[in-house]
Amino acid sequence: MHDYGSDLSGHRSTGRPLWIGECGGISLEPGDFAYRTVGSSEEPAGEYARLVGSLDGLAGFVWAQLTDVEGELNGLLTCERIPKVRPEKMRAINGRGAA
């Protein structure tokens, strides 16, 4: 399933592995295509942490999208592959290290 909503906690496994095929869609750039736009460079990490934190019981998810592309600036990296969120912060959010 794809869910670009602001609350993903309604998706729970019913005994079978369940994953979300696309979620996220958060942009720093107003006016471009995005499901939601945030106002500061600190907000993408907070939104990512909040959404990922609500995914208890899921086998996995796909964050759409990894990089910005023409017409869609809602990636975790810019078109030039520059992280919008520090990699250390992403590792910490994903439970793999400290920020």
Rosetta blueprint (number, residue, H / E / L):
1 M L
2 H E
3 D L
4 Y L
5 G L
6 S L
7 D L
8 L L
9 S L
10 G L
11 H L
12 R L
13 S L
14 T L
15 G L
16 R L
17 P L
18 L L
19 W E
20 I E
21 G E
22 E E
23 C E
24 G E
25 G L
26 I E
27 S E
28 L L
29 E L
30 P L
31 G L
32 D L
33 F E
34 A L
35 Y L
36 R E
37 T E
38 V L
39 G L
40 S L
41 S L
42 E L
43 E H
44 P H
45 A H
46 G H
47 E H
48 Y H
49 A H
50 R H
51 L H
52 V H
53 G H
54 S L
55 L L
56 D L
57 G L
58 L L
59 A L
60 G E
61 F E
62 V E
63 W E
64 A E
65 Q L
66 L L
67 T E
68 D L
69 V E
70 E L
71 G L
72 E E
73 L L
74 N L
75 G L
76 L L
77 L E
78 T L
79 C L
80 E L
81 R L
82 I L
83 P E
84 K L
85 V L
86 R L
87 P H
88 E H
89 K H
90 M H
91 R H
92 A H
93 I H
94 N L
95 G L
96 R L
97 G L
98 A L
99 A L
